[in-house]
Amino acid sequence: MRVEGMRQIVSTEPARRHLQGRQADKVERLVGAALQEVRATGYDGFTVRNAARRAGVAPATAYTYFASKDHLIAEVFWRRLDALPSPKVNGRRSPAARAAEALREIAAAVVAEPELAAAGTTAILANDPDVHRLRERMGITVLSRLGTALGEERDPAALRTLVLAFSGAMLQAGMGYFDYSELGDRMAEAADVVLGRRP
């Protein structure tokens, strides 16, 4: 099944994602500790072992939930995007303005955690099945938010182009071509080019 040109994820999550009780608590502690560790050390200094120590979890236990540091960082990054509230749609605004607003909301979440943004940009490029799954979820989240913002006026090609622009902008910011704080303006500019100038 496809959603506007991207695969829909349907019950492909490993069983370990459906945890309860103490296991779920350990995963939550690991995710929280990983965010603190990324803030303190960035991607290069990050290790699952140190995140586990910070969470009060044995490293071997941490690796039963997260296969690599890229997997753990990507999970933290994904949760940050997934926690965003649903976009509010103002039908009186132009499609470009609505798309720009949806993209600015995503960019604001990225800008709020620059160390996580930099680490997450690197982590989501990993050739790892768990990271691949999270990368697809992130793409679908961005696509869905844009689709909601545009409503019935959405054009699948325009949506795919804006998701591609967002991915490219994240990569360029991660490589240092511009600061993450510029992401919202860059994406608003992309929405103007793809959908026509805002009023």
N, C-alpha and C positions, 0 to 999 in steps of 0.2 A: 504494500500500500504506500502511496506517496501523498505528501502534504505540500501542495504548491511547489513541486519539484524537489522536495527533500524527503528522505525516508522518515516515516513515522515509527517511533520506537514503541513496540507493543510487547509487553511481558518478556523483554530480553534481559532484564536485570538478573544478575546472579542471585541465588537464594540468600546470600549473606546480606543483601540489602533489606530483606524483610526480617529484621531482628527485633527482639523484644527484650524487656527486662534488662539484666546486667549486660548482655551483649550490646544492646542498643546504647546503653549508658557509656560503655567503653568507646564505642564509635563516636558518640557525641563529644566525649572528653578528648579523643584523639583529634577530631576536627577542630575543636576550640584551641587545643594546644598547638596544632599545626599553624593556625593563623598567628598565634603569638610568636611562634618560632620563625615564621616567614618575616614578620615585622622586625624581628631582632637580627636575623642573619641573611635575609634575602634568599634567592634560589641557590646560589653557589654554596652557602654555608648550611643549608637545610639538610637534615638527615631524618629518616623515619625514627631512628634510635633516639635522637634528641627530642623529637616530638613525643615519642612514647614516654620518655623519662619525665617530661614536663606534664604529661597527662596522668602519670602514675600507673602506667600500663607496661607490662613486659614487652620488649621489642619483638619477641617471637609472636606474641598475641597480636601486636600491631600489624605484623606482616600477614596474619590470617585474614585481615580485613582489607588491607591496602598492599598491593603487590610491589609498589615502588614509591619513591618520593614523588615522581610525576603523578602517579595515581592519587596520592593523598592531596597534593597541592591542587590538582585539577578538581577534586571533589570539593575542596574548600571554595574554589573559584566558582564552580557550578552552583553551589548552595547560595552564594552571594547573589548571583543572577536570579536564581529561582525564587528567592525571598522577596524580590521586588513586587510591589503591589500592582494589580492589573492597571493598564493605562486607562486614563480617563479620556474619553473621546469628545471633542467639541466639534460637532458637525458643521458649525458656522465657519470654521477655519478651512483653509485650502488643504488639499491632500499633502502638499509639500510641508506645510506648517505642522500638520498632525504627525507626519512621519518624523520630522525634525524633533518634535517634542518627545516622541517615543524613543528615539535614538539618544536624545539628551538625557533621559531618565536612566538608560543603561550606562551611558558614559559617566553619569554622576556616581553610580555605584562603583565603577572602575576607579575614578579619580579619588574617591573617598579612601581607598586602600592602595596607594601607589606601589608598595612593596609586593602586595598580593597580585596586583595587575602585572607587574614585571615578571614575577615568578610564574604566575598562571599562564602568561603568554608563552613562556618557554615550555612549561609542563604540558600544555595541551597539544604540542607538536610531537610528543613522544609516540613512538611506534609500539603501542601497548594496547591490547584489546579493551581493557577497562577505561583507559584514557580515550580511546576511539569512541566508545559508547558515550562518555561524558561530553566529548567534543560535538557529537551529533546532537545531543540534548541541548547544548548551548546554542548551536545554530538554529535548532527548531524553536527555542525560546525567543531568540531575536526575530526570527521570521514570524512567529505567532504574534508577538507584540506589535510588529509593523502591520500585520494583517488586520489586527483588531483596530489599530489607529486609522487605517485607511477604509475599513468597512467594505461596503459594496463597490467602492471605487478602486479596489486593489487590482493591480495588473501583475500576474505571476512573474513576468519578466522583470518588471521594475522591482518587485520584492526581492527576487534573487540577486539583482544587481546591487541593491542596498545592503543585503547581507554580505555579499562579496566585498563591498566597500568597507563595511564595518570590520570584517576579518582582516582585510589589508591594512586598515588604519591601526588596528590593534598590533599587528605584526610590525608596522613601521614605528609605532611608538615604542614597542619592545626593543627594537634595534637602535633606538635613540635618535631617529630622524626628527621627531618632535616630542614634546612633553605630553604625558597622559592628560594633563589639564586642558590641552587643546582639542581633545577628542570630540567633545560636544559640538564645538564650532565646525570642525572638519566634517562631521556627520551631517550637520544642518546644511552645510554647503553641498554635500553629496546629494541630499534630498532635493535641494533646489535644482541641481543639474539634471537629476533623473526624472523628477516630477514637475518641473517648471517652477519658476520663481514664486516665492511666497508674497502675498499682498503686503 
